[in-house]
Amino acid sequence: MNAFKQQCIELRKKDYTLSEIVRITGRPKTSVHFHIRNLALSESRLRSISESNATRAREIARKRRGLSARNFKKFAQWNASTVSLVAHFLFDGEINHSGCIYNNRSHALIRHVENHMEAIYSLEPKRYKNHVTGVFRICYFNVSLAVYIREKSMELLETIARFPKDMRREFLKSFFDDEGCMDFRAKKNLRRIRGYQKKVPVLYLIQELLADFGIDSKVALPNEVVITGKENLIKFQKEINFSRGVRINGNRPNSIWKQSLEKRVLLERAIDSYKPVGSNGVHRR
């Protein structure tokens, strides 16, 4: 029996683990394992290793929880920035058990959400792009953050109607940037802003908030709120409007415009397309 083999066997009989024998002998793990593969550790040593591993795992989990808690700041008071952030996660986002996710084709809106998130969360999101649809996806994987944002989203829906006007405006802008479209078809004399939402109570909330700005709208079941009429479109443009950089998808097969125009540009075109009114109150042709 060669000296190395004997050394491995003697160390194993003294209850040394594979890693410890490798460290002592300075030989490769495969070489050591070949000589001790039939020599098991004692029950007491195996139990000690198991307990040590469990303790280490608990300590790692504790540190991660602590890090997770430190990485985001809770806010006691709402402001325009936090209203906009939470609203975007509500409308074009997702809040699940593992984190907060936001999806959009607009670079401008992705940057908008990232900028507002930086105020409360210190880590960068994971970024993805669907090359088929062109939709960007930013993911903040943090369980504690997700729980907190979910709580704040429910609070926001319950209280936004009582918030100051600038915050209600940010909520509406987030909704129409995420869920809204400008439907302008001059040949059909069709000019309307549409906002989609599966949850009907949210549609009625949007209608109520629009009324605060003097904008009449109607809820068209099952899933949209609609704004029509020149005066209402003008008020929407003045008070809410679509954000700069938010565009229609001109690449869709059924696209009327065949180009990715900004929604605010389409709204302006729709308003400008109304025929001027003469002194007798009749539209001039």
C-alpha positions in Angstrom: 0.0 0.0 0.0 1.6 3.3 -1.0 2.1 6.1 1.4 -0.5 8.5 -0.1 -3.2 5.8 0.0 -2.4 5.0 3.6 -2.4 8.6 4.6 -5.9 9.1 3.1 -7.3 6.0 4.9 -5.8 7.1 8.3 -7.2 10.6 8.0 -10.6 9.2 7.0 -10.6 6.9 10.0 -10.1 10.0 12.2 -13.3 11.4 10.7 -11.8 14.0 8.3 -14.0 15.0 5.4 -13.0 14.7 1.7 -12.3 18.5 1.5 -10.2 18.4 4.7 -8.1 15.5 3.4 -7.6 17.3 0.1 -6.4 20.4 1.9 -4.0 18.3 4.2 -2.5 16.2 1.4 -2.5 18.8 -1.3 -3.7 16.2 -3.8 -6.6 16.3 -6.3 -10.1 15.6 -5.0 -10.6 12.7 -7.4 -7.4 11.0 -6.2 -8.4 11.3 -2.5 -11.9 10.1 -3.2 -10.7 7.0 -5.0 -9.0 5.8 -1.8 -11.7 6.7 0.7 -14.9 6.1 -1.3 -15.8 3.0 0.7 -15.0 4.6 4.1 -18.0 6.5 5.5 -17.9 9.3 8.1 -19.3 8.6 11.5 -22.9 9.4 12.3 -21.8 12.1 14.8 -19.7 13.8 12.2 -22.4 13.6 9.6 -24.9 15.1 12.1 -22.4 17.9 12.9 -21.9 18.8 9.2 -25.7 18.8 8.7 -26.2 21.2 11.6 -23.4 23.4 10.4 -24.9 23.7 6.9 -28.3 24.5 8.3 -26.9 27.3 10.5 -24.9 28.7 7.5 -28.1 28.7 5.4 -30.1 30.5 8.0 -27.4 33.1 8.4 -27.3 33.7 4.6 -31.1 34.0 4.5 -31.0 36.5 7.4 -28.4 38.6 5.7 -30.4 38.6 2.5 -33.5 39.7 4.3 -31.6 42.5 6.0 -30.1 43.6 2.7 -33.5 43.4 1.0 -35.1 45.6 3.7 -32.3 48.2 3.4 -32.5 48.4 -0.4 -35.8 50.3 -0.5 -37.2 53.2 1.4 -40.8 53.4 2.6 -42.5 56.7 2.0 -44.9 58.1 4.7 -46.4 60.7 2.4 -47.6 60.5 -1.2 -46.3 62.9 -3.8 -46.6 63.2 -7.6 -43.6 60.9 -8.1 -44.8 58.0 -5.9 -48.3 58.3 -7.3 -47.0 57.9 -10.9 -44.6 55.0 -10.0 -47.2 52.9 -8.2 -49.9 53.7 -10.8 -47.6 52.4 -13.6 -47.1 49.1 -11.8 -50.9 49.0 -11.5 -51.7 49.6 -15.1 -49.0 48.3 -17.4 -47.1 46.3 -14.7 -47.3 43.4 -12.5 -46.8 43.0 -8.7 -46.3 39.3 -7.8 -44.7 37.3 -5.0 -41.2 37.7 -6.3 -41.1 41.4 -7.3 -42.4 44.3 -9.3 -42.4 44.2 -13.1 -43.2 46.9 -15.7 -43.8 46.3 -19.4 -43.9 48.9 -22.2 -42.8 49.5 -25.7 -41.9 53.2 -24.9 -38.3 54.0 -24.0 -39.6 57.2 -22.4 -42.0 55.4 -20.0 -39.4 52.7 -19.1 -37.0 55.5 -18.2 -39.7 57.3 -16.4 -40.5 54.3 -14.1 -36.8 53.6 -13.6 -36.1 57.2 -12.6 -38.9 57.3 -10.0 -38.0 53.9 -8.7 -34.4 55.1 -8.0 -35.8 57.4 -5.3 -37.0 54.4 -3.2 -35.0 51.4 -4.4 -31.2 51.3 -4.8 -30.6 48.3 -7.0 -30.8 48.2 -10.8 -33.6 46.3 -12.4 -33.2 43.2 -14.7 -33.9 44.4 -18.2 -35.3 42.3 -21.1 -36.7 42.9 -24.5 -39.1 40.9 -26.6 -37.6 41.2 -30.1 -40.8 40.0 -31.7 -43.2 42.6 -30.1 -40.6 45.3 -29.3 -41.9 45.4 -25.6 -39.3 46.2 -22.9 -39.6 44.6 -19.5 -37.9 45.8 -16.3 -38.0 43.6 -13.2 -37.3 44.4 -9.6 -36.9 41.1 -7.9 -37.3 41.8 -4.2 -40.0 40.0 -2.1 -40.2 42.7 0.5 -40.5 45.5 -2.1 -43.3 43.6 -3.8 -45.3 43.2 -0.6 -44.8 46.9 0.1 -45.8 48.1 -3.4 -48.8 45.9 -3.4 -50.0 47.4 -0.2 -49.4 51.0 -1.5 -51.2 50.2 -4.8 -54.4 49.2 -2.8 -54.0 52.3 -0.7 -53.7 54.4 -3.8 -56.8 53.1 -5.4 -58.8 53.7 -2.2 -57.5 57.3 -1.6 -56.5 58.9 -4.9 -59.9 60.6 -5.3 -59.1 62.7 -2.2 -55.5 63.6 -3.2 -54.5 67.1 -4.4 -55.1 67.9 -8.0 -51.5 67.5 -9.2 -51.4 63.9 -7.9 -54.8 63.1 -9.5 -53.4 64.4 -12.7 -50.3 62.1 -12.5 -52.6 59.1 -11.8 -54.6 59.9 -14.9 -51.5 60.5 -17.0 -50.1 57.2 -16.0 -53.4 55.4 -16.8 -53.7 57.0 -20.3 -50.0 56.6 -21.1 -50.2 52.9 -20.2 -53.7 51.9 -21.2 -54.9 54.7 -23.5 -55.0 55.2 -27.3 -55.9 58.1 -29.6 -58.5 56.9 -32.1 -58.5 59.4 -34.9 -60.1 58.5 -38.3 -61.0 61.7 -40.1 -62.8 60.0 -43.0 -65.2 58.4 -40.5 -65.5 61.6 -38.5 -64.1 59.7 -35.5 -62.1 61.4 -32.8 -61.9 59.8 -29.4 -59.5 58.9 -26.5 -60.0 55.3 -25.2 -58.6 53.8 -22.0 -58.7 50.1 -21.3 -58.9 48.3 -18.0 -60.3 44.9 -17.0 -61.3 46.0 -13.5 -64.6 47.9 -13.9 -64.4 49.8 -10.6 -61.1 51.3 -11.9 -62.9 52.5 -15.0 -65.5 54.4 -12.9 -62.7 55.8 -10.8 -61.0 57.2 -13.9 -64.3 58.7 -15.0 -64.7 60.3 -11.6 -61.2 61.8 -11.7 -61.7 63.1 -15.3 -64.8 64.9 -14.1 -62.6 66.7 -11.5 -60.9 68.3 -14.5 -64.1 69.2 -16.3 -63.7 66.3 -18.8 -66.8 64.3 -19.6 -66.4 60.6 -20.4 -68.4 57.5 -20.5 -67.7 53.9 -19.4 -68.3 51.5 -22.2 -68.5 48.1 -20.8 -66.9 45.6 -20.6 -63.5 47.3 -20.4 -63.0 50.9 -21.5 -63.6 54.5 -20.7 -64.1 56.8 -23.7 -63.7 60.6 -24.2 -65.3 62.3 -27.2 -66.2 65.8 -28.3 -63.9 68.7 -29.2 -64.2 70.5 -25.8 -63.4 67.4 -23.9 -60.4 66.6 -26.1 -59.1 70.1 -25.6 -59.5 69.9 -21.9 -57.8 66.5 -21.9 -54.9 68.0 -23.9 -54.6 70.9 -21.5 -55.0 69.1 -18.2 -53.6 65.6 -18.8 -52.3 64.8 -22.3 -50.1 61.9 -23.3 -46.4 62.1 -22.3 -43.8 63.0 -24.8 -42.3 59.9 -26.4 -45.4 57.7 -26.0 -46.2 56.4 -29.4 -48.7 54.2 -31.2 -47.4 51.0 -32.7 -47.1 51.8 -36.4 -45.8 48.3 -37.2 -49.1 46.6 -36.5 -50.7 45.0 -39.6 -53.9 47.0 -39.0 -52.2 50.3 -38.4 -53.9 53.3 -40.0 -51.0 55.6 -40.0 -48.2 53.1 -40.8 -45.8 55.0 -38.6 -45.1 55.2 -34.9 -46.6 58.7 -34.2 -46.7 60.2 -30.7 -50.1 59.9 -29.2 -50.0 63.6 -28.2 -49.4 64.5 -31.9 -52.4 62.4 -33.0 -54.5 64.2 -30.3 -53.4 67.6 -31.7 -54.3 66.5 -35.2 -57.7 65.3 -34.1 -58.5 68.7 -32.4 -57.1 70.7 -35.4 -59.3 68.6 -37.7 -62.6 70.0 -36.4 -64.1 72.5 -38.8 -64.0 76.1 -37.6 -67.2 77.6 -36.3 -68.7 80.6 -38.1 -70.2 83.7 -36.4 -73.7 82.1 -36.6 -72.5 79.1 -34.6 -72.6 76.8 -37.7 -69.5 74.8 -38.7 -68.1 76.2 -41.9 -67.3 73.6 -44.6 
